[in-house]
Amino acid sequence: MTGAVTAQAPRASAHERARMLELFVRLCEIESESRRERAVADAVRAELGPLGIEVEEDASASQTGSNSGNLIARIPGPEGARTIMLCAHLDTVPLDAPVEVVREDEFFANRNEAILGADNKAAIATMLAAVRHLIGAGGAPVGLELVFTTCEELTLLGALALDRGSLRSEFGFVFDHASPVGELIVASPTYFSVIADFHGRAAHAGIRPEDGHNAIAAAAAAFERIEIGRLDPESTANAGRIEGGTAANVVAERCRLELEARSIDAARAADIAHGMVDALTAAASEHQCDVETMVEERFRGFRLARSEPAVLAAASALEALAIEPEYVASGGGSDANAFIPAGLPCLNVANGTERNHQPDERVAVGALEATLDLTLGIVAASAAG
């Protein structure tokens, strides 16, 4: 594929762009924290129904604990055409305040000190706008499977619970990277969760402190032994949560420490996690505590060759928009990390959002419009390939 393939790719009209921006604002103002996606799932159904597109909901809620399953909608292509997947997730990280969208200096942001929800509602809005355009133009040049997942922010629980056998796509695209339009995520890490429960001995902190074994002190000692942050260009480690004790005047009997290890090299991620366990065990022994550790690989990393059909299609679509493709290795995961091990080649595509998971999250009007045109270009390039 080359840029010439998509030179005739459809572009959204001014009316379609305006409608898409209105939809984006409306979606952001619907609360949909992980496991509470029902309202935004219903909004997606309401957009697709009038277009004559049926929406299926899978049974994944029983596994994820969400009040909604994953949504799957299909648009048939011409006879003999391939089918591709377009994917976005319905959930957001927790809200510290309601979302009231404001537009300032060509950026959308939240009036309140909380996330905007552009992660991942920017992708939902642009996908739905692209579908509306394609239906209005007479149909898609390929078969499309639209997948809207739940609980992505909870280590991809929705995508991991989705039945791969229910999808017919040859390859797919996830629009879930908060970086400039043009970046294509061709590598992503393996992620390990490490949880340690320290068990000490309670005692009165003022009268009999020597009789106690402080679980918080053991956890703190473990933290001192563990290197966190960026460990090398492909690997990171973090201690994200600590909880323990009952009161200031009681030697803490219990403490939980939650950590993570990531690396694009799966073996390196496992080594980091195992090193954490060694540090946790040593610290517990030093402070005369017991420790129970749970290590779990939550999702597997990937590397994609530039010759992969999904990568070629996205690069071609970008070139047709006069945007130079940039091939990026990311430290974050996405639903692509669930689909690829399940046998569905999948590319994570940057959608131009900024500062996701932060109270100053924002997205430019131009980025939303560029992502809409990129989505249409990817569909056209996938057909041409």
Order of alpha helices (4+ residues) and beta strands (2+ residues): alpha-alpha-beta-alpha-beta-beta-beta-beta-alpha-beta-alpha-beta-beta-beta-alpha-beta-beta-beta-alpha-beta-beta-alpha-beta-alpha-beta-beta-beta-alpha
